[in-house]
Amino acid sequence: MPSPRDVLTPDSLAMLQVIADTGSFAAAARQLGLVPSALTYRVRQMEETLDVLLFDRSARQAQPTEAGQALLLEGARLLQDMDAVAHRVRRVATGWEAELTVVADEVISRTTLLDLVEAFYALGAPTKLKLGMGTLSGPLETLSSGRADLALGIGTNVSSISGLQVLDLGDMTFLFAVSPFHPLAHNEEPITDAMLLEHRLVVLADSAQRERTSIGLLGGQDTFTVESIQAKIDAQVRGIGCGFLPESALRPYVHTGQLIVKAVSRPTRKIRMRYAWKSPSNGGELGRALQWWLTQLESAVTRQALLESPSI
């Protein structure tokens, strides 16, 4: 006896739909260019293989049974999926990647990222898009390990990794901030390292799994570690600790008085943020989806929006 895979072919599923649409085996046979006996044999073969009755033949018209209706619905979905796959394969053959993964640092503006995602989908490209977020060394590790195609917001050293193409996004300024009721809010400025050492620092965890980075820590300082920029801001607003934050993310909280910027004795921290991608290993051309993203990043306005707009 044939298996379900042998009888549930695209042609057979389409044949069942014609029978249901015409309401007659004879009419369906004429439409499909088959002799009625051949069509009836194929239906019976499907029914025997699946051990179900697909059509009620007691009435004048061929009415799908409950099982037949279920198969028609699933068959229509499968046929649509197959058409979509065929269309996708044809489009991929024109240079579009099957999938593109973009990973961005937490400090990068989500609003601007989603604007870019929306514009990409408006192209009607066949490429499936994945967007991931990371912190500190995380985006670079994700890119270098082959789990991403494009990394945005790299603030760590990339010179030791071969095969990467790296360009600048711009500089991001980090300012020291505390809540109005934090003890340091009333200290004279500038805040020295000795003063900082006496207070808990809210720090962002590094999402990298291997070589992790920490920024701005003093030896022996008490820390509270969080997983996102928003969690860091929330902790500092509550006075759980103090710390450095991107000026763009900090701005609305300063405006509402929830955080206060305090001058520190150490130099103002400015980090050069970059974006990077891997060169094709076979020396071929970049996929069209990655090319589109890189073209958007050529715009100074886009690069500034990725760094200057609030990330939350």
Secondary structure, DSSP 8 states (H G I E B T S, - for coil): ---HHHH--HHHHHHHHHHHHHT-HHHHHHHHT--HHHHHHHHHHHHHHHTS--EE-SSSS-EE-HHHHHHHHHHHHHHHHHHHHHHHHHHHTTT--SEEEEEEETTS-HHHHHHHHHHHHTTT-S-EEEEEEE-TTHHHHHHHTTS-SEEEEE-S--TTSTTEEEEEEEEEEEEEEE-TTSGGGGS-SSB-HHHHHTS-EEEE----SSS----S--TT--EEEESSHHHHHHHHHTTS-BEEEEHHHHHHHHHTTS-EE--BSS--EEEEEEEEEE--TTS----HHHHHHHHHHT-HHHHHHHHHS---
